[in-house]
Amino acid sequence: MLSCKEITKLVSESLDRELTWRQRVGLWMHIGMCGMCWRFRKDLIHIHEETRRQAKRIEDETGDSAEQLPIEARNRMKRLLESHQG
């Protein structure tokens, strides 16, 4: 069975990509038995959805979008995120 640490990583990844069949089964088996991971998933999905809503609201109000972020800033953010995934 997957550990809670592995589950939190899978939950996060599932917001960005489709998990493999094996990963989905492992995730759901664990979440079915672990209330803390179930709650983590629920909270993370809520944060993800709310962040998207707020970004859309700001974009609608200002006309600005994330696409206008300078390429240098996007690259710095990407490198920072990649360094923390390991």
C-alpha positions as CSV (number, residue, x, y, z in Angstrom):
1,M,0.0,0.0,0.0
2,L,1.1,3.5,-0.8
3,S,2.3,5.8,2.1
4,C,0.6,9.0,3.0
5,K,3.6,10.9,1.5
6,E,3.2,9.1,-1.8
7,I,-0.5,9.8,-1.8
8,T,-0.1,13.5,-1.3
9,K,2.2,13.6,-4.3
10,L,-0.3,11.7,-6.4
11,V,-3.2,13.9,-5.3
12,S,-1.2,16.9,-6.4
13,E,-0.1,15.4,-9.7
14,S,-3.7,14.4,-10.4
15,L,-4.6,18.1,-10.7
16,D,-2.1,18.5,-13.5
17,R,-2.3,15.2,-15.4
18,E,-4.2,12.0,-15.6
19,L,-2.8,9.3,-13.3
20,T,-2.2,5.8,-14.5
21,W,-4.8,3.1,-13.7
22,R,-2.5,1.6,-11.1
23,Q,-1.9,5.0,-9.5
24,R,-5.7,5.8,-9.4
25,V,-6.4,2.4,-7.8
26,G,-3.7,2.9,-5.2
27,L,-4.9,6.4,-4.5
28,W,-8.5,5.4,-4.0
29,M,-7.7,2.4,-1.9
30,H,-5.6,4.5,0.4
31,I,-8.0,7.4,0.6
32,G,-10.8,4.9,1.4
33,M,-9.0,4.0,4.5
34,C,-7.1,7.2,5.5
35,G,-9.3,10.1,6.6
36,M,-6.3,12.5,6.7
37,C,-5.4,11.8,3.1
38,W,-9.1,12.0,2.1
39,R,-9.3,15.4,3.8
40,F,-6.0,16.5,2.2
41,R,-7.4,15.7,-1.3
42,K,-10.6,17.5,-0.6
43,D,-8.8,20.6,0.7
44,L,-6.3,20.6,-2.2
45,I,-9.0,20.4,-4.8
46,H,-10.9,23.2,-3.1
47,I,-7.7,25.4,-3.1
48,H,-7.1,24.5,-6.7
49,E,-10.6,25.5,-7.8
50,E,-10.6,28.7,-5.7
51,T,-7.3,29.7,-7.2
52,R,-8.6,29.3,-10.7
53,R,-11.8,31.2,-9.9
54,Q,-9.8,34.1,-8.4
55,A,-7.4,34.2,-11.4
56,K,-10.3,34.2,-13.7
57,R,-12.0,37.0,-11.7
58,I,-8.8,39.1,-11.8
59,E,-8.3,38.5,-15.5
60,D,-11.9,39.5,-16.2
61,E,-11.5,42.7,-14.1
62,T,-8.1,43.8,-15.4
63,G,-7.8,42.2,-18.8
64,D,-4.5,40.7,-17.6
65,S,-3.7,37.0,-17.9
66,A,-1.0,34.7,-16.9
67,E,0.2,34.6,-20.5
68,Q,1.5,38.2,-20.0
69,L,3.9,37.1,-17.3
70,P,7.4,37.7,-18.6
71,I,9.1,34.6,-19.9
72,E,12.0,35.1,-17.4
73,A,9.6,35.1,-14.5
74,R,7.8,32.0,-15.8
75,N,11.2,30.2,-16.2
76,R,12.3,31.1,-12.7
77,M,9.0,29.8,-11.3
78,K,9.3,26.6,-13.3
79,R,12.9,26.0,-12.1
80,L,11.8,26.6,-8.5
81,L,8.9,24.2,-8.7
82,E,11.0,21.5,-10.3
83,S,13.7,21.9,-7.6
84,H,11.0,21.3,-4.9
85,Q,9.5,18.2,-6.5
86,G,12.6,16.0,-5.8
